[in-house]
Amino acid sequence: MKKIVILASGSGTNAENIVRYFEESDLARVVSIITNNAKAGVIDKARKLGVQSIVLSNREVEDGALQAKLQSLRCDLVVLAGFLRKIPEELTQAFENRIINIHPALLPDYGGPGMYGKHVHQAVVENEEEVSGITIHYVNENYDEGEIIFQEEVEIDFEDTWEDVEYKVRELEYRHYPSVIEYLLPNL
């Protein structure tokens, strides 16, 4: 049985979706959700789902405590689900091709520092893009530059607000992230 650890900083809707997807799986389980935000909604979701939650400060994320925790959990795959902190290079090396992220745009467009959540969707609308989507990629030492694993696009209507784009993209995230994780697990 493979062990998945989710890193999240916010409400935890993607984390919840992934936990539920693997609840009945013979392949993997989410063994822990780690957050860098003591007030994150993901903590309550983890409790309700019966999954251990751990809060680490940003300093602990950067000074090796996160890496030590992942190693102590014997984690096979680290899944970023709205984790708003850069992963230290030492951790990307220790877990090479075993940390993945989902980005709410079609990388390489709309990636990099500060490009997350509504900031991405606002930029997509402001630039009058005709499509947006999701990118699932391996995490390396640079923001949103790891090898792309999967992309899916969605059409943007001219009258769509950033909230409309966010809704469309989130639907893609919920539909595809768990199955891409499942696809990767046998090769770990």
N, C-alpha and C positions, 0 to 999 in steps of 0.2 A: 504494500500500500504506500503510494507516494504521499509526501507531506508538502502541503502548500501553506505558505505564509503570505498574508496580504498586508501591504503597507497602504494606509489611507489617512487623510488629514481632515476629511469633511464629514458629510452626512452619511456616507457609507452605502449608497444605493447599489453601486456596482459590487461592492464587497458582499452585501447581502445576497445579491443575485448569484454570485459565484459560490458562496457557501451553500445556498439552497440547491444549486445545480449538482454539487458533489455530495450531498447528504446521503444519497442512496447508491453512490458509486462504489464499485469494487476496485477502482483504479487509484483513487486519491481522496484525501480529506483536507479541508482547511483546518490546520491545527492551532493557528493563532492569527490574530489581527493586531498589528502594531501601528500605533499612531504617534505623531509628534505634537498632537493638540489635545490637551487634557479636557477640553470642552467639546470635542468632536462628537457628532451624532453617531458615528460608527461604534463608539464604545457601548452605547445603549443597544444598538442593533446586535453587536457581538454577544452581549449578555442574554438577550432574548433568544438568540440562536444557539446558545450553549457553547460558544466558542471563546476561548481565552483571549482577553485583550490586554495589551501591554502599552503603557505610555512611556515613551522615551523623549527626553528633551532634545532640541535641535543639536545641542552640544554632544549629547550621547550618540546621536545619529552620526556625527562627524568624527568622534574620537575613538571609534572602534567598538563601542558597547553594542551597537546594532549588529555588527558583524558577529560579535561573540554570542549574542542572543540567537541569531539565525543558525549558527553552528551548533549551539547547545540544543536547539530544537530539531537538529538533523534534517533541516529543510532541503527538499529537492528542488523546489521552484519558488521564487519570490515574485509576487504579482503586485505591481503598483496599480492602485485604483484610486486615483485622485490624491496621490501623495505629493504634497507641495514642498518638496525638499530635494535638492540635488543629491544623488547617490554618490558617496565618496569613491574615488578611483580605486582605492584598495579593495573596496567591497565588490566593485564591478569585476575586478580581476579574480578575486577569491571565488566568485559565483559566475564566472564567464559563461555566457549563453544560458544562464539559469535565472536571470532577472528580466522580466518583461514589463512593458508599459503599454497603456492604451492612450492614444492622443486623439482629441476631438477635431481632427482635420486631416487632410491628405498630405502628409509629409512628403517632401521637404517644405511645402508651403505652410505658413502659419505655425512654425515651431520655434523653439528657443526660449531663452529666459523671458518670463512675464507672459508667455503665450499659453494660457490655460483657461479652461471654463469659458465664462462669458466674454473674456477678452478676445478669444479666438473667434467666437461667433459674431461679435460686434465687428471685427475686422473683415470677416467674410461678407457680411451684409454691406458694410461701408464700401467695399471694393466691388460690389455688385457681381459676386461670383455666381455662376450658374449651377455649380455643384460644390458640395462639401462632403464630409464623411469621417471615417475613422481610420487610424493606422495603429496596428499592434506591432511593436518592435522590441528587439533586444535592447537593453540599457547598456550604454557604455559611458565613458567619462565625460561626454558632451551631451548637453540637452538635446533630446529628440533626434540624435544622429545615428543611433544604433541600427543594425541591419533590420530591414522591414520584413516582417513575417506575413502580414496580411493587411489588405486594405479593402474597404467597401465604400462606395460613394452613394450619395443621395442627392436628388435634384433640389435646387433652391428656386422657389418661385419669386418673381420680381417683388411681390408685395410682402414677402416673409420678413418678420422682425427677427432680431437676434434670438428672442425667446422661441420663435418657431423653429429656427435652425437648431437651437439647443435641443428641442424636443425630438426632432428628426434624428439628430446624431445620437442622442441618448438611446433611442429605440435600436439603432444599429449596435451600440455598445452592449445592451442587454442581450440582443439576439446572438452576437458573434463571440464576445470575449470568452465565455465559458467553454464553448466548443473548440476555440483555438487553443485554449489551455489544455483541454482534454487531448487534442491532437499532438501536442508537444510532449506530454508526460511519458509515453512509452520509450522515448529516446533519451531520457535523462538517466 
